[in-house]
């Protein structure tokens, strides 16, 4: 079935009623079990939301153009150089992140630190696109993606260019 479309800015209680969901005061547990244990197929009358911070690749040990060094919060000093490719490299993390996003089977996924890349669309207009490892969640699964307007992505891209020397925006979706 097609998911209900709820207009942006709709108060949750109205959105829940529109989608046939209970009032937001529903309990986080049902029958003494955690919600995800009691509704393994997400077919119940509850709305599940999951939030993930993906750690944008451009934030992994980048040289900050303002200081000429790596900021302490981005150094990941507790991860050795030997472990870095396995733990921090997006080519290894991407498929694992996709598997984690899919396995939670949430109705709504909220993603932070999503690094987009610049491309040219079929209409020859410049656009930003999802990383290749994340595209299957939109192409194969039931999720739609909501991104900020192009003008806001440009502001983010310009900031990253100025500070990190990277032309990609990092956003939430």
C-alpha positions as CSV (number, residue, x, y, z in Angstrom):
1,X,0.0,0.0,0.0
2,X,1.1,3.6,-0.5
3,X,2.1,5.5,2.6
4,X,0.0,8.4,3.7
5,X,1.4,11.8,2.6
6,X,1.2,14.3,5.4
7,X,1.8,18.0,4.6
8,X,5.0,19.5,6.0
9,X,4.4,21.4,9.2
10,X,1.3,19.4,10.2
11,X,1.2,19.0,14.0
12,X,1.9,15.4,15.0
13,X,-1.4,14.8,16.6
14,X,-3.2,15.8,13.4
15,X,-0.7,13.9,11.3
16,X,-1.2,10.8,13.4
17,X,-5.0,11.0,13.1
18,X,-4.7,11.6,9.3
19,X,-2.5,8.5,8.9
20,X,-4.8,6.5,11.2
21,X,-2.2,6.4,14.0
22,X,-3.0,6.6,17.7
23,X,-2.5,9.8,19.6
24,X,1.2,10.5,20.4
25,X,0.7,9.5,24.0
26,X,0.8,5.7,23.1
27,X,3.2,3.7,25.4
28,X,6.7,2.8,24.2
29,X,6.1,-0.8,25.2
30,X,3.3,-3.2,24.4
31,X,2.6,-6.3,26.3
32,X,5.8,-5.9,28.4
33,X,7.9,-6.0,25.2
34,X,9.8,-3.2,23.5
35,X,7.8,-1.8,20.6
36,X,10.1,-3.3,17.9
37,X,9.9,-6.7,19.5
38,X,6.1,-6.7,19.7
39,X,5.7,-5.5,16.1
40,X,8.4,-7.3,14.2
41,X,6.8,-6.6,10.8
42,X,5.9,-3.0,11.4
43,X,2.3,-3.7,10.5
44,X,0.8,-2.3,13.6
45,X,-0.8,1.0,14.2
46,X,2.4,2.6,15.4
47,X,4.8,5.0,13.7
48,X,8.5,4.0,14.1
49,X,11.2,6.5,13.7
50,X,15.0,5.8,13.6
51,X,17.8,8.4,13.7
52,X,21.3,7.8,12.4
53,X,24.4,9.9,12.3
54,X,26.3,8.6,9.3
55,X,29.6,10.5,9.9
56,X,30.1,12.3,6.6
57,X,33.4,11.1,5.0
58,X,34.6,14.7,4.6
59,X,34.5,15.0,8.4
60,X,37.0,12.1,8.9
61,X,40.3,13.6,9.8
62,X,40.0,16.6,7.4
63,X,42.6,19.4,7.4
64,X,40.8,22.5,8.4
65,X,41.9,25.3,6.0
66,X,41.4,27.9,8.8
67,X,43.9,26.2,11.2
68,X,46.0,24.1,8.9
69,X,45.4,21.1,11.1
70,X,42.9,18.4,12.0
71,X,40.5,19.6,14.7
72,X,40.6,17.3,17.8
73,X,36.9,16.3,17.5
74,X,37.6,15.0,14.0
75,X,40.9,13.3,14.7
76,X,39.4,10.0,16.0
77,X,42.6,9.4,17.9
78,X,41.2,6.2,19.5
79,X,41.1,4.6,16.1
80,X,44.5,3.3,15.0
81,X,45.9,3.9,11.5
82,X,45.7,0.1,11.0
83,X,42.0,0.1,11.9
84,X,41.1,3.3,10.0
85,X,40.3,1.6,6.6
86,X,38.0,-0.9,8.2
87,X,36.3,1.5,10.7
88,X,36.3,4.9,9.1
89,X,36.6,4.4,5.3
90,X,33.1,4.9,3.7
91,X,33.8,2.1,1.2
92,X,33.7,-0.3,4.1
93,X,31.2,1.6,6.3
94,X,28.7,2.3,3.6
95,X,27.4,-1.2,3.0
96,X,27.3,-1.8,6.8
97,X,25.4,1.5,7.3
98,X,22.9,0.5,4.5
99,X,22.4,-2.9,6.2
100,X,21.8,-1.2,9.6
101,X,19.3,1.3,8.0
102,X,17.4,-1.5,6.4
103,X,17.4,-3.8,9.4
104,X,15.7,-1.3,11.6
105,X,12.7,-1.3,9.3
106,X,11.6,2.1,10.6
107,X,8.7,3.9,9.0
108,X,10.7,7.1,9.0
109,X,14.5,7.3,8.9
110,X,16.2,10.6,10.0
111,X,19.8,10.9,8.7
112,X,22.4,13.3,9.8
113,X,25.8,14.0,8.3
114,X,24.7,12.8,4.8
115,X,27.4,13.9,2.3
116,X,26.0,14.5,-1.1
117,X,28.0,14.8,-4.3
118,X,27.5,17.3,-7.2
119,X,26.3,15.9,-10.5
120,X,24.5,16.9,-13.7
121,X,20.9,15.7,-14.0
122,X,19.1,14.4,-17.1
123,X,17.9,18.0,-17.8
124,X,21.5,19.2,-17.8
125,X,20.9,21.1,-14.5
126,X,23.4,20.8,-11.7
127,X,22.1,18.9,-8.7
128,X,23.3,16.9,-5.7
129,X,22.9,13.2,-5.4
130,X,23.0,10.5,-2.8
131,X,26.2,8.5,-2.3
132,X,26.1,5.3,-4.3
133,X,26.1,3.1,-1.3
134,X,22.9,4.7,0.0
135,X,20.9,4.9,-3.3
136,X,19.4,1.4,-2.9
137,X,17.4,2.5,0.1
138,X,15.5,4.9,-2.1
139,X,15.6,2.9,-5.4
140,X,14.8,-0.6,-4.0
141,X,13.0,0.1,-0.7
142,X,9.9,2.0,0.2
143,X,11.6,5.2,1.3
144,X,11.3,8.7,-0.2
145,X,14.0,11.2,0.5
146,X,13.4,14.8,1.6
147,X,16.4,17.1,1.2
148,X,16.8,20.8,1.8
149,X,16.3,23.1,-1.2
150,X,19.2,23.4,-3.7
151,X,19.9,26.9,-2.5
152,X,20.6,25.7,1.1
153,X,22.7,22.8,-0.2
154,X,24.8,25.3,-2.1
155,X,25.4,27.3,1.1
156,X,26.5,24.1,2.8
157,X,28.7,23.2,-0.2
158,X,30.3,26.7,-0.1
159,X,31.0,26.4,3.6
160,X,32.7,23.0,3.1
161,X,34.7,24.4,0.2
162,X,35.9,27.3,2.3
163,X,36.7,25.3,5.4
164,X,37.7,21.8,4.1
165,X,38.4,22.3,0.4
166,X,35.5,19.9,-0.4
167,X,32.7,20.9,-2.7
168,X,30.1,18.6,-1.3
169,X,27.3,19.6,1.1
170,X,26.7,17.7,4.3
171,X,23.0,17.7,5.3
172,X,20.2,15.9,7.1
173,X,17.5,14.0,5.3
